[in-house]
Amino acid sequence: MSRPAAAPPSPAFLSRFRAQADASAAMSFAAFMDLALYDSVVGYYRAPRPRVGKAPGTDFFTATTSGPLFGELLVAACRTLLAGENLAAYTFVEIGAEPGSSVLAGVSHPFGATREFRLGQTLALASPCVVFSNELFDAQPCRRFVARSGSWREIFVQLCADDTFVEIESPLPGLETWLPQPPATEGYHLDAPRAAAELAAAVAAQPWSGLFLACDYGKSWPELAEFTPGGTCRAYFRHTQSNDLLAQPGEQDLTCHVCWDWITAALALHGFSSATLESQEAFFVHHAGDYLGRLVAQETNPASPRKRSLLQLLHPAHLGQKFQVLHARRP
């Protein structure tokens, strides 16, 4: 599928960029990504339009596109992970759901209550609860670095006189002790999802007990630092992936693989234990196996919509291996 021609930056976006840029008309890529996705006026996730699904005008699909089956499997997995607990005392909290949607909409569940926190809402968690997110962390702004002559330089975005954006490289103002030293090979691009780890820490810092459950796609820190020389930040527009991260800002989605090591460390720092990372396929097979067995027995027609949805969620060629699930408990 060919990518639709990119539109130029909107006048509104250019105005917001100029208002926040430095004297050289530049800002860090992380600030650019935050502006493009979350600005109250021009942010991609602020626009009142459908983004998720397979209908014309949408940009990507995810596990929730499969309909209620994803929620059913999550409920079955929660029953396993919280075996022995009174789930009627739990609140199922979903962070980052699209407006007008909920993973448990139309799904029978044992929880005493459900809550959704949308973009911009203040997060307030009460015990006990299940804190769930689906592709929340990969949509957080990332810092981008490139190795040049034995040192790291941070990637910034600059506005040119012709109202186009270009990447520029800036020396680091100070030592970033977490960056691998010495840098990887010349020209290595390292996309560092620092904001995702900070968000996980903010969620974990609240005084709640229960189950943390995050579905997303990511890599380990060694994988990011040593084995992805082109970086992992990507753009999505009309179901087409692109490396043109500066195109039509505010109109396309931007994502970055999360660093699971950082998120696990953030949880551990706040008292979570037994953090386990599994592929989405393995997670549901291990923790919702009985429900899967009954579903397969009931859906004998391979062309049934639910059977097709199950295939999409679990098959390694679809979402089964592309996505991972991290779960952890805190008493």
C-alpha positions, 0 to 999 in steps of 0.5 A: 500500500502506498502512503498518501501524499503528506500534507504540509504543516498546518498554519495552526501547527506552525504557530504553536511550534513557533511559540514554543521553539527556541531562538533558533526556531528549534526544539528537541524531537521529544518536545516536537512529538509531544506537541504533535500528539498532545497539544491542546489545539493541534495535537493528533490525539486531541482531534475529534475524529476516529483514529483506531479501526479499519474504517476509511480515515482511520490510521491504525488498528489494535487489539480493541479493533477485534471487538469484545473478544479482547475484553473477554480474554482480559477478564479471563486472564484477570480471574487467573492472575487474581485467583482467590481475590474477591474481584467484586471489590476491585475496580477495573481502571483503563488508562488512555482509552479512546473517547467513547470506547472501553475495553470492557464495553459490552463484556460481562465481568466480575469487577465491582466498578470500572473507570476510564481515564482519558487524555488530560484527566487527572489520574486518581487510583483507589485500592484494590484495582486492576490498572490496564492500558493498551498501547498507552506507553508507545505513544509517549514522546521519546528522545532521539539520539545519534552517535557521531565521532564517539559521542551522542548528539540529541536530535532536534527539529528546526523550522526552516524559512520555507515552513518545512521541518528538518532534523538537526543534531545538538551536542548534549549539554551535560552527561546523560549517565544512562546512555551507553558509553562509548556510543554504538557504531557511527550513525547509530540512532537510539530512540529513548522512550524516557517519558513512557518510563516516567509515566509508569513511575507516576502510575506506580507512585500512587498508593493503590494495590492490585494488578498492573496490566500493560499491553504494548510493544517494546524491547529490552534496553540492550535490544534498543541500545545495540540491535536497532540501529535505525531506531524504533520511532515510526509514523502511521497514517491511513494504515501505512507505516513511515519513517517520515516523522516530521510529515504533516504534524498533528495529522499522523500518529507517532510511536516508539517502542517502549523499554520494558526494562525501564518500566519494570524497574519503575514498578519495582521501585514502587513495591511491585513484585513478580513483574512478568513479560510475555508475548500477547499470544503466550499471555492469553494461552497461559492465563486465559487457556480455559476460556480459549478452549471453550471458545474454540469448541464453540466457534467451529466455523473457521470463518466466524467473526469471533474465530477471525478475531481470535486469530488476529489477536493470537496468531504470531503473524498478526498481533500475537507476537507483535505485542507483549503484556507486562503484568505485576502485583502489589499487595 
